[in-house]
């Protein structure tokens, strides 16, 4: 049985192909995992009219979307 040798440039080319393929697979997985669920504009208008606006300096209104429903509160 003769020994199996891998030429240096061939090995570098194979590693580069695997690295590029890994980057594409990783980017695709990140794109699938990072989906932003949008809220209807009508729901946004209702939330803006119902949620309390900041009354004092240093206070803010926090809006969070959970299960398609906008929840809000004032935070100091």
ABEGO torsion letter per residue (X at the ends): XBBBBBBAAAAAAAAAAAAAAAAAAAAAAAAAABBBBBBBAAAAAAAAAABBBBABBGBBBBBBBBGGBBBBBBBX
